[in-house]
Structure formats: C-alpha cells, structure tokens
C-alpha cells in the first residue's frame, strides 16, 4: 500500500531531524515546519511523536535488512564474512553516518516508552538471529555470530569518533584474525 506524500514527508523529515539531533531535542513543530504540513495532517496520520518514531524505526529496520540481503554473499563462509562487514560499512557511510538510530532510541526512551525501547532491542536481536541463521549454512560455530555482531557494533560506535578508514582497516584485521573451529 502506497503512503500519502504528506505522511511520507513527515516520516522523511522526522527521521532526518531525529538522526541529526536526537529524539528529545526535536519537537513536533520542527518536524511540521521541515515537512511543510499542518498539525492536523500529522495527527491524521499519527497519534503522537512517539508513533512517528516507532514507524521510522520499523521502516529503517526494513531498509537495513534489505541492504544486508542485497550485499551479503553466501557463496562460502569467507565470502559471507567479508561481504557482511563490507555491507555494514557501506550502510555506515550512507547519508553521513551519525550513530545507530536504534541505540539512540533505546537510550533516550529507556524507562519512558517501553514500545520504542522494545523495538530497538528487538532490532539488535533480529540482527543476531539473522547472522546465526546465515552461519548455519556454513556449519559455523554458534559463537561466531556474537563475535561478528561485536565487530559490527564496534564499527558502528567507532566511526563516530575515529577516522573511518582506520576503523574499516581495523575491523577487517579483526575479522581476519578470527579462528573458526567447530
């Protein structure tokens, strides 16, 4: 089902603002001004700012997993590991990376909004399960999936404070140093 252009504008502009400034720093008025819509239009589509956030997180999760599916090579374990890392790195360089929106949502809404916190937590759990399922194809040890997620999440964190090329090299070195034993 196709979304209305105004609903799409609200989601696009809100996501951009939240990503740049955080969730609590951005009010509904800022979203409406940037999207060029009236308050009635927003409240026709969403009950609250938190409903906008939940939809943005769900939409972002779909985009991320599509990005992974398009970029991951399941020819063999080595190709999978390399392509998983490279695909995640390419995600981090899209649209001027500014941290993980899911972790930011969890940090800002923990103890305030359980639905948003749960969406954020579930996203990370879903990623872990996806990697676990992918690795079953290669009969890789279960511990490898968590190791890979530690590398991906470390990348996500470190590109915010270090030179991206140095972080990419280090992540690739770390991945190459993993010994796979069953």
Z-matrix of the N, CA and C atoms (Angstrom, degrees):
N
C 1 1.463
C 2 1.526 1 109.23
N 3 1.291 2 115.93 1 131.36
C 4 1.457 3 122.46 2 -177.57
C 5 1.531 4 110.28 3 -81.37
N 6 1.342 5 115.16 4 137.38
C 7 1.468 6 120.06 5 178.54
C 8 1.521 7 109.99 6 -83.67
N 9 1.317 8 114.66 7 153.94
C 10 1.458 9 118.28 8 176.09
C 11 1.534 10 108.57 9 -68.15
N 12 1.332 11 116.73 10 149.66
C 13 1.471 12 119.76 11 179.56
C 14 1.535 13 112.66 12 -58.29
N 15 1.327 14 117.24 13 -34.10
C 16 1.472 15 119.17 14 -178.82
C 17 1.530 16 110.99 15 -72.04
N 18 1.313 17 116.94 16 -39.89
C 19 1.469 18 119.80 17 176.24
C 20 1.528 19 109.69 18 -63.33
N 21 1.323 20 115.83 19 -42.59
C 22 1.467 21 120.63 20 178.08
C 23 1.529 22 110.66 21 -61.17
N 24 1.331 23 117.15 22 -41.06
C 25 1.466 24 121.20 23 179.08
C 26 1.522 25 110.67 24 -63.88
N 27 1.318 26 117.10 25 -41.81
C 28 1.467 27 120.77 26 177.83
C 29 1.524 28 109.79 27 -59.85
N 30 1.320 29 116.80 28 -49.33
C 31 1.468 30 120.47 29 -178.48
C 32 1.522 31 111.83 30 -63.99
N 33 1.321 32 116.93 31 -44.94
C 34 1.468 33 120.31 32 -179.04
C 35 1.520 34 111.69 33 -62.40
N 36 1.321 35 116.05 34 -47.41
C 37 1.467 36 119.40 35 -177.14
C 38 1.527 37 111.44 36 -70.86
N 39 1.320 38 116.77 37 -38.76
C 40 1.466 39 119.73 38 178.14
C 41 1.523 40 110.31 39 -63.97
N 42 1.316 41 116.93 40 -43.59
C 43 1.467 42 119.63 41 179.51
C 44 1.522 43 110.93 42 -60.51
N 45 1.316 44 116.38 43 -44.34
C 46 1.468 45 120.27 44 179.28
C 47 1.530 46 110.86 45 -61.67
N 48 1.318 47 116.57 46 -46.55
C 49 1.470 48 120.45 47 -179.72
C 50 1.533 49 111.70 48 -65.05
N 51 1.335 50 117.22 49 -45.73
C 52 1.468 51 120.53 50 179.20
C 53 1.519 52 110.67 51 -61.92
N 54 1.311 53 116.14 52 -40.45
C 55 1.458 54 120.67 53 -178.17
C 56 1.525 55 111.26 54 -66.29
N 57 1.321 56 116.86 55 -38.29
C 58 1.465 57 121.31 56 -179.56
C 59 1.520 58 112.70 57 -76.62
N 60 1.340 59 117.47 58 -37.43
C 61 1.464 60 120.48 59 -167.98
C 62 1.525 61 115.66 60 -121.99
N 63 1.316 62 118.30 61 -10.46
C 64 1.459 63 121.06 62 -175.27
C 65 1.520 64 109.98 63 96.57
N 66 1.315 65 115.07 64 166.91
C 67 1.462 66 120.61 65 -174.62
C 68 1.524 67 112.78 66 -78.62
N 69 1.317 68 117.10 67 -45.66
C 70 1.465 69 119.82 68 -175.88
C 71 1.528 70 112.69 69 -73.97
N 72 1.324 71 116.55 70 -23.78
C 73 1.467 72 120.27 71 -179.17
C 74 1.525 73 112.58 72 -75.19
N 75 1.322 74 116.85 73 -15.97
C 76 1.466 75 120.79 74 -176.60
C 77 1.524 76 109.97 75 -109.85
N 78 1.309 77 115.01 76 125.52
C 79 1.466 78 120.52 77 177.51
C 80 1.510 79 111.30 78 -96.69
N 81 1.311 80 115.36 79 169.06
C 82 1.459 81 121.75 80 -179.52
C 83 1.529 82 110.47 81 -60.02
N 84 1.320 83 117.37 82 -39.11
C 85 1.467 84 120.65 83 -179.41
C 86 1.532 85 111.32 84 -58.51
N 87 1.308 86 117.12 85 -41.92
C 88 1.468 87 120.43 86 178.25
C 89 1.525 88 111.43 87 -61.48
N 90 1.322 89 115.96 88 -41.81
C 91 1.465 90 120.58 89 179.07
C 92 1.525 91 109.87 90 -63.60
N 93 1.339 92 115.96 91 -47.10
C 94 1.467 93 120.62 92 -178.88
C 95 1.522 94 111.69 93 -61.97
N 96 1.334 95 116.51 94 -43.12
C 97 1.470 96 120.76 95 179.26
C 98 1.526 97 110.65 96 -61.51
N 99 1.329 98 116.10 97 -47.65
C 100 1.467 99 120.44 98 -177.16
C 101 1.533 100 111.05 99 -67.91
N 102 1.337 101 117.37 100 -36.28
C 103 1.468 102 120.97 101 -179.69
C 104 1.526 103 112.08 102 -81.28
N 105 1.328 104 116.74 103 -17.24
C 106 1.464 105 120.07 104 -178.83
C 107 1.511 106 113.33 105 69.79
N 108 1.324 107 116.15 106 38.20
C 109 1.463 108 119.86 107 179.12
C 110 1.530 109 110.10 108 -125.16
N 111 1.313 110 115.11 109 159.44
C 112 1.462 111 121.56 110 179.25
C 113 1.530 112 110.06 111 -84.36
N 114 1.328 113 116.62 112 155.86
C 115 1.468 114 119.60 113 178.01
C 116 1.529 115 113.09 114 -54.15
N 117 1.319 116 117.10 115 -39.67
C 118 1.467 117 119.87 116 179.93
C 119 1.529 118 111.59 117 -60.36
N 120 1.327 119 115.50 118 -35.44
C 121 1.462 120 119.94 119 179.59
C 122 1.520 121 110.42 120 -65.47
N 123 1.324 122 115.73 121 -44.51
C 124 1.459 123 118.25 122 179.33
C 125 1.522 124 110.93 123 -63.37
N 126 1.318 125 116.59 124 -45.75
C 127 1.460 126 119.64 125 -176.89
C 128 1.538 127 112.58 126 -74.74
N 129 1.321 128 116.69 127 -13.04
C 130 1.457 129 119.97 128 170.13
C 131 1.542 130 109.47 129 -70.05
N 132 1.347 131 115.26 130 -38.20
C 133 1.465 132 121.10 131 -176.81
C 134 1.528 133 113.62 132 -91.25
N 135 1.327 134 117.16 133 -29.61
C 136 1.468 135 121.60 134 -174.26
C 137 1.521 136 110.12 135 -137.69
N 138 1.324 137 116.47 136 141.55
C 139 1.460 138 120.74 137 178.55
C 140 1.523 139 112.09 138 -75.93
N 141 1.355 140 115.95 139 -27.22
C 142 1.462 141 119.56 140 -174.40
C 143 1.532 142 110.08 141 -161.51
N 144 1.303 143 115.64 142 171.00
C 145 1.459 144 122.31 143 174.09
C 146 1.529 145 109.60 144 -59.33
N 147 1.317 146 117.01 145 -38.12
C 148 1.463 147 120.98 146 -179.03
C 149 1.527 148 111.23 147 -64.64
N 150 1.339 149 117.49 148 -33.13
C 151 1.461 150 120.74 149 175.85
C 152 1.528 151 110.46 150 -65.93
N 153 1.323 152 116.47 151 -37.23
C 154 1.465 153 121.16 152 175.56
C 155 1.526 154 109.13 153 -62.03
N 156 1.323 155 116.41 154 -46.61
C 157 1.465 156 120.93 155 -179.16
C 158 1.519 157 110.99 156 -60.17
N 159 1.320 158 117.19 157 -45.50
C 160 1.467 159 119.92 158 -179.64
C 161 1.526 160 110.95 159 -60.52
N 162 1.319 161 116.67 160 -43.36
C 163 1.465 162 118.94 161 -179.76
C 164 1.528 163 111.16 162 -66.57
N 165 1.321 164 116.94 163 -37.97
C 166 1.467 165 120.37 164 177.42
C 167 1.530 166 110.11 165 -62.26
N 168 1.315 167 117.24 166 -44.34
C 169 1.463 168 120.24 167 -179.93
C 170 1.529 169 111.16 168 -63.66
N 171 1.318 170 117.03 169 -42.83
C 172 1.470 171 119.88 170 179.08
C 173 1.531 172 110.69 171 -64.28
N 174 1.314 173 116.04 172 -41.29
C 175 1.460 174 121.09 173 179.55
C 176 1.524 175 110.92 174 -66.11
N 177 1.321 176 116.07 175 -40.87
C 178 1.467 177 121.00 176 -179.56
C 179 1.529 178 110.47 177 -66.40
N 180 1.326 179 116.51 178 -37.41
C 181 1.459 180 119.41 179 178.56
C 182 1.527 181 110.49 180 -62.29
N 183 1.309 182 116.83 181 -44.05
C 184 1.469 183 120.63 182 178.00
C 185 1.525 184 110.03 183 -59.07
N 186 1.319 185 117.47 184 -46.05
C 187 1.474 186 121.28 185 179.81
C 188 1.524 187 111.18 186 -60.77
N 189 1.344 188 116.68 187 -43.59
C 190 1.465 189 120.18 188 -178.02
C 191 1.529 190 110.58 189 -63.79
N 192 1.330 191 117.09 190 -47.33
C 193 1.460 192 119.12 191 -178.24
C 194 1.530 193 111.95 192 -68.76
N 195 1.320 194 118.31 193 -31.62
C 196 1.467 195 120.42 194 173.11
C 197 1.525 196 109.98 195 -64.50
N 198 1.335 197 115.23 196 -41.82
C 199 1.465 198 120.78 197 178.53
C 200 1.532 199 109.99 198 -60.19
N 201 1.329 200 116.49 199 -43.95
C 202 1.467 201 119.68 200 178.20
C 203 1.524 202 111.22 201 -62.89
N 204 1.323 203 117.00 202 -48.06
C 205 1.468 204 120.43 203 -177.78
C 206 1.529 205 111.43 204 -59.57
N 207 1.324 206 116.39 205 -37.90
C 208 1.459 207 119.94 206 -179.21
C 209 1.521 208 112.02 207 -72.39
N 210 1.340 209 117.15 208 -27.60
C 211 1.462 210 119.51 209 -173.19
C 212 1.516 211 116.11 210 -102.40
N 213 1.321 212 117.95 211 -15.98
C 214 1.456 213 120.32 212 -174.37
C 215 1.530 214 110.45 213 -86.56
N 216 1.319 215 114.14 214 133.43
C 217 1.459 216 122.39 215 -179.54
C 218 1.531 217 108.14 216 -104.67
N 219 1.319 218 117.23 217 118.56
C 220 1.466 219 121.24 218 -177.17
C 221 1.527 220 112.25 219 -103.76
N 222 1.332 221 115.67 220 26.98
C 223 1.471 222 120.09 221 179.88
C 224 1.532 223 111.05 222 -62.61
N 225 1.310 224 116.43 223 -47.31
C 226 1.464 225 122.03 224 176.48
C 227 1.526 226 107.74 225 -154.56
N 228 1.318 227 116.87 226 173.70
C 229 1.464 228 120.45 227 -174.52
C 230 1.518 229 112.16 228 -61.36
N 231 1.315 230 117.77 229 -44.35
C 232 1.464 231 120.63 230 -179.31
C 233 1.534 232 110.96 231 -61.38
N 234 1.325 233 116.46 232 -43.85
C 235 1.471 234 120.77 233 178.76
C 236 1.526 235 110.22 234 -64.36
N 237 1.329 236 116.16 235 -39.37
C 238 1.464 237 119.99 236 179.01
C 239 1.522 238 111.00 237 -62.61
N 240 1.320 239 116.85 238 -49.47
C 241 1.470 240 120.59 239 -177.45
C 242 1.525 241 111.06 240 -60.26
N 243 1.315 242 115.73 241 -47.71
C 244 1.468 243 120.33 242 -179.34
C 245 1.526 244 111.11 243 -63.06
N 246 1.332 245 116.54 244 -44.95
C 247 1.466 246 119.21 245 -177.24
C 248 1.533 247 111.82 246 -71.26
N 249 1.329 248 117.97 247 -33.63
C 250 1.467 249 120.14 248 176.05
C 251 1.524 250 110.04 249 -61.00
N 252 1.317 251 116.04 250 -47.81
C 253 1.466 252 120.49 251 179.37
C 254 1.531 253 110.55 252 -62.06
N 255 1.315 254 117.07 253 -47.99
C 256 1.470 255 120.36 254 -178.70
C 257 1.522 256 112.62 255 -64.70
N 258 1.322 257 117.12 256 -36.49
C 259 1.462 258 120.77 257 179.16
C 260 1.521 259 110.31 258 -68.19
N 261 1.324 260 116.86 259 -41.00
C 262 1.466 261 119.84 260 177.51
C 263 1.537 262 109.89 261 -65.36
N 264 1.319 263 116.90 262 -41.73
C 265 1.468 264 120.60 263 177.54
C 266 1.531 265 109.93 264 -60.25
N 267 1.326 266 117.31 265 -42.23
C 268 1.467 267 118.81 266 179.97
C 269 1.521 268 110.89 267 -64.43
N 270 1.344 269 118.07 268 -34.33
C 271 1.468 270 121.93 269 175.73
C 272 1.528 271 109.90 270 -62.16
N 273 1.325 272 115.48 271 -40.42
C 274 1.461 273 119.99 272 -177.26
C 275 1.527 274 112.77 273 -68.05
N 276 1.317 275 116.69 274 -21.78
C 277 1.468 276 119.72 275 -177.34
C 278 1.533 277 112.72 276 -97.73
N 279 1.342 278 116.74 277 -0.63
C 280 1.463 279 120.30 278 177.90
C 281 1.529 280 109.50 279 -77.73
N 282 1.314 281 116.83 280 132.56
C 283 1.469 282 122.76 281 172.83
C 284 1.528 283 114.38 282 56.01
N 285 1.306 284 118.69 283 37.91
C 286 1.458 285 120.64 284 176.10
C 287 1.511 286 112.62 285 60.11
N 288 1.280 287 116.87 286 80.53
C 289 1.462 288 123.04 287 -173.23
C 290 1.526 289 112.35 288 -54.84
N 291 1.324 290 115.13 289 136.56
C 292 1.466 291 121.38 290 -179.17
C 293 1.531 292 110.58 291 -138.02
N 294 1.319 293 116.33 292 42.89
C 295 1.456 294 120.10 293 177.96
C 296 1.511 295 112.56 294 90.85
N 297 1.312 296 115.21 295 177.11
C 298 1.462 297 121.96 296 -177.94
C 299 1.525 298 109.31 297 -89.25
N 300 1.309 299 116.56 298 118.79
C 301 1.462 300 121.28 299 -179.16
C 302 1.528 301 110.96 300 -63.95
N 303 1.327 302 117.66 301 -31.50
C 304 1.464 303 121.03 302 178.81
C 305 1.525 304 111.24 303 -68.35
N 306 1.325 305 116.51 304 -44.56
C 307 1.472 306 119.22 305 178.59
C 308 1.528 307 110.95 306 -67.02
N 309 1.316 308 115.90 307 -37.80
C 310 1.460 309 119.09 308 177.38
C 311 1.529 310 110.63 309 -62.44
N 312 1.334 311 116.28 310 -43.36
C 313 1.470 312 120.49 311 179.00
C 314 1.532 313 110.13 312 -62.63
N 315 1.320 314 116.73 313 -42.37
C 316 1.469 315 120.13 314 179.45
C 317 1.526 316 110.65 315 -62.75
N 318 1.313 317 116.38 316 -43.56
C 319 1.471 318 120.17 317 -179.90
C 320 1.519 319 111.70 318 -65.18
N 321 1.320 320 116.93 319 -43.42
C 322 1.463 321 119.84 320 -175.47
C 323 1.531 322 113.16 321 -77.36
N 324 1.328 323 117.51 322 -25.85
C 325 1.471 324 119.72 323 -174.81
C 326 1.526 325 114.18 324 -112.25
N 327 1.322 326 118.00 325 1.98
C 328 1.463 327 120.34 326 177.89
C 329 1.526 328 109.25 327 -61.98
N 330 1.307 329 116.26 328 123.70
C 331 1.460 330 121.55 329 -177.63
C 332 1.515 331 114.17 330 82.78
N 333 1.335 332 117.13 331 -3.35
C 334 1.468 333 121.62 332 -178.74
C 335 1.528 334 111.01 333 -112.64
N 336 1.341 335 115.71 334 -44.67
C 337 1.456 336 120.44 335 -178.49
C 338 1.529 337 108.54 336 -140.63
N 339 1.308 338 116.25 337 104.36
C 340 1.465 339 121.37 338 -175.63
C 341 1.525 340 112.92 339 -64.68
N 342 1.329 341 117.94 340 -32.91
C 343 1.466 342 120.34 341 -179.35
C 344 1.527 343 111.21 342 -65.51
N 345 1.320 344 116.92 343 -44.01
C 346 1.461 345 120.95 344 179.19
C 347 1.527 346 109.92 345 -66.51
N 348 1.323 347 116.72 346 -43.63
C 349 1.459 348 120.81 347 178.68
C 350 1.524 349 110.39 348 -61.21
N 351 1.321 350 116.76 349 -42.67
C 352 1.464 351 121.32 350 179.96
C 353 1.525 352 111.47 351 -65.53
N 354 1.331 353 118.17 352 -40.77
C 355 1.467 354 120.69 353 176.92
C 356 1.522 355 110.85 354 -59.36
N 357 1.305 356 116.18 355 -41.83
C 358 1.465 357 121.36 356 -179.20
C 359 1.520 358 111.12 357 -66.42
N 360 1.314 359 116.29 358 -46.50
C 361 1.462 360 121.30 359 179.36
C 362 1.525 361 110.58 360 -64.08
N 363 1.315 362 116.13 361 -44.77
C 364 1.462 363 120.90 362 -178.70
C 365 1.532 364 111.47 363 -62.69
N 366 1.333 365 117.11 364 -34.06
C 367 1.467 366 119.89 365 177.71
C 368 1.527 367 110.62 366 -59.69
N 369 1.310 368 117.02 367 -46.72
C 370 1.470 369 120.85 368 -179.29
C 371 1.533 370 110.25 369 -66.97
N 372 1.317 371 117.32 370 -38.25
C 373 1.466 372 120.67 371 177.63
C 374 1.526 373 111.06 372 -65.97
N 375 1.320 374 116.71 373 -38.72
C 376 1.465 375 121.63 374 178.34
C 377 1.521 376 110.33 375 -65.03
N 378 1.313 377 116.94 376 -40.05
C 379 1.465 378 120.43 377 177.39
C 380 1.526 379 110.24 378 -62.81
N 381 1.313 380 117.03 379 -44.51
C 382 1.465 381 120.36 380 178.39
C 383 1.530 382 110.44 381 -60.67
N 384 1.314 383 117.12 382 -45.40
C 385 1.475 384 121.08 383 179.73
C 386 1.533 385 111.31 384 -63.92
N 387 1.329 386 116.88 385 -37.81
C 388 1.457 387 119.98 386 178.18
C 389 1.516 388 110.62 387 -62.81
N 390 1.319 389 116.91 388 -45.69
C 391 1.465 390 120.65 389 179.49
C 392 1.530 391 109.69 390 -64.98
N 393 1.325 392 117.39 391 -41.20
C 394 1.473 393 120.54 392 176.93
C 395 1.524 394 110.67 393 -57.71
N 396 1.337 395 116.56 394 -46.44
C 397 1.470 396 121.00 395 -179.92
C 398 1.523 397 111.05 396 -63.87
N 399 1.326 398 116.90 397 -42.97
C 400 1.462 399 120.43 398 178.41
C 401 1.527 400 110.66 399 -60.42
N 402 1.324 401 116.87 400 -41.95
C 403 1.461 402 120.53 401 -176.43
C 404 1.526 403 112.84 402 -70.46
N 405 1.328 404 117.36 403 -22.39
C 406 1.467 405 120.24 404 177.20
C 407 1.526 406 110.70 405 -61.57
N 408 1.322 407 116.46 406 -30.21
C 409 1.466 408 121.36 407 178.54
C 410 1.527 409 110.08 408 -57.42
N 411 1.331 410 115.99 409 -35.24
C 412 1.465 411 121.50 410 -174.44
C 413 1.528 412 112.47 411 -99.93
N 414 1.341 413 115.88 412 4.33
C 415 1.463 414 121.10 413 -178.43
C 416 1.538 415 110.69 414 56.20
N 417 1.331 416 115.11 415 38.21
C 418 1.470 417 121.14 416 179.74
C 419 1.525 418 109.68 417 -81.21
N 420 1.314 419 117.59 418 155.96
C 421 1.469 420 119.96 419 179.49
C 422 1.532 421 111.88 420 -64.86
N 423 1.321 422 116.71 421 146.75
C 424 1.469 423 121.88 422 -179.40
C 425 1.522 424 112.52 423 -58.03
N 426 1.313 425 117.64 424 -33.73
C 427 1.468 426 120.75 425 -177.36
C 428 1.523 427 112.77 426 -64.61
N 429 1.328 428 116.77 427 -21.73
C 430 1.462 429 120.07 428 -177.80
C 431 1.530 430 111.85 429 -64.73
N 432 1.323 431 118.34 430 -34.82
C 433 1.471 432 120.04 431 -178.18
C 434 1.523 433 111.44 432 -63.00
N 435 1.315 434 117.63 433 -42.99
C 436 1.462 435 120.20 434 178.33
C 437 1.529 436 110.84 435 -67.92
N 438 1.311 437 117.34 436 -38.51
C 439 1.468 438 120.56 437 176.72
C 440 1.527 439 110.57 438 -59.93
N 441 1.327 440 115.74 439 -42.83
C 442 1.464 441 119.67 440 179.19
C 443 1.522 442 111.51 441 -64.36
N 444 1.319 443 116.62 442 -41.45
C 445 1.464 444 119.06 443 178.93
C 446 1.525 445 111.37 444 -65.87
N 447 1.310 446 117.30 445 -35.88
C 448 1.465 447 120.14 446 176.03
C 449 1.524 448 109.71 447 -61.35
N 450 1.327 449 117.25 448 -41.25
C 451 1.466 450 120.61 449 177.61
C 452 1.530 451 110.29 450 -65.23
N 453 1.342 452 117.62 451 -46.69
C 454 1.469 453 120.46 452 -178.93
C 455 1.525 454 111.42 453 -62.89
N 456 1.332 455 117.17 454 -44.98
C 457 1.464 456 120.15 455 -179.37
C 458 1.530 457 111.05 456 -69.13
N 459 1.324 458 116.39 457 -34.66
C 460 1.467 459 119.56 458 175.02
C 461 1.520 460 110.97 459 -63.16
N 462 1.317 461 116.21 460 -42.32
C 463 1.467 462 121.35 461 175.02
C 464 1.527 463 110.66 462 -57.50
N 465 1.329 464 114.71 463 -48.60
C 466 1.457 465 121.54 464 -178.17
C 467 1.523 466 110.78 465 -56.43
N 468 1.309 467 115.70 466 -41.40
C 469 1.460 468 120.99 467 -179.38
C 470 1.531 469 112.21 468 -74.41
N 471 1.311 470 116.43 469 -47.76
C 472 1.464 471 120.73 470 -171.75
C 473 1.524 472 114.12 471 -71.25
N 474 1.341 473 118.90 472 -27.70
C 475 1.467 474 118.58 473 179.51
C 476 1.521 475 111.64 474 -67.34
N 477 1.323 476 116.71 475 -13.72
C 478 1.464 477 119.63 476 177.66
C 479 1.529 478 112.29 477 -79.19
N 480 1.320 479 116.45 478 -21.10
C 481 1.472 480 118.68 479 -173.73
C 482 1.519 481 114.02 480 -126.18
N 483 1.330 482 118.01 481 -5.51
C 484 1.465 483 121.44 482 -177.68
C 485 1.521 484 110.21 483 -130.69
N 486 1.310 485 114.86 484 167.07
C 487 1.456 486 121.53 485 176.49
C 488 1.525 487 109.29 486 -61.83
N 489 1.317 488 116.97 487 126.17
C 490 1.463 489 120.91 488 -174.01
C 491 1.521 490 112.48 489 -61.99
N 492 1.316 491 117.32 490 -36.39
C 493 1.470 492 119.42 491 -179.93
C 494 1.523 493 110.90 492 -66.61
N 495 1.309 494 116.92 493 -39.09
C 496 1.466 495 120.98 494 177.37
C 497 1.531 496 110.68 495 -66.20
N 498 1.319 497 116.69 496 -41.36
C 499 1.467 498 121.11 497 179.08
C 500 1.527 499 109.95 498 -64.87
N 501 1.324 500 117.87 499 -42.61
C 502 1.462 501 121.16 500 178.67
C 503 1.529 502 110.82 501 -61.78
N 504 1.325 503 117.43 502 -45.83
C 505 1.465 504 120.88 503 178.55
C 506 1.529 505 111.15 504 -60.24
N 507 1.319 506 115.53 505 -45.04
C 508 1.468 507 119.62 506 -179.36
C 509 1.525 508 111.76 507 -64.52
N 510 1.317 509 117.01 508 -40.85
C 511 1.470 510 120.45 509 178.98
C 512 1.530 511 110.09 510 -64.25
N 513 1.319 512 117.20 511 -41.57
C 514 1.465 513 120.64 512 178.68
C 515 1.529 514 110.54 513 -65.28
N 516 1.339 515 116.87 514 -41.12
C 517 1.469 516 120.35 515 176.37
C 518 1.524 517 110.68 516 -61.36
N 519 1.315 518 116.71 517 -43.85
C 520 1.452 519 121.35 518 179.50
C 521 1.524 520 110.56 519 -62.31
N 522 1.307 521 116.63 520 -44.64
C 523 1.461 522 120.56 521 178.73
C 524 1.529 523 110.67 522 -61.47
N 525 1.316 524 116.97 523 -42.12
C 526 1.469 525 120.86 524 179.74
C 527 1.533 526 112.42 525 -66.37
N 528 1.317 527 116.33 526 -23.24
C 529 1.475 528 119.51 527 -177.55
C 530 1.532 529 112.89 528 -85.57
N 531 1.321 530 116.72 529 -8.72
C 532 1.465 531 120.09 530 -179.49
C 533 1.534 532 108.20 531 -69.43
N 534 1.311 533 114.28 532 126.55
C 535 1.461 534 120.20 533 176.20
C 536 1.512 535 107.92 534 -95.25
N 537 1.295 536 114.96 535 125.25
C 538 1.465 537 119.13 536 -178.03
C 539 1.523 538 108.56 537 -102.18
N 540 1.326 539 113.49 538 111.47
C 541 1.469 540 119.61 539 176.53
C 542 1.512 541 108.54 540 -130.22
N 543 1.298 542 116.02 541 144.48
C 544 1.462 543 120.62 542 -176.98
C 545 1.511 544 110.74 543 -96.57
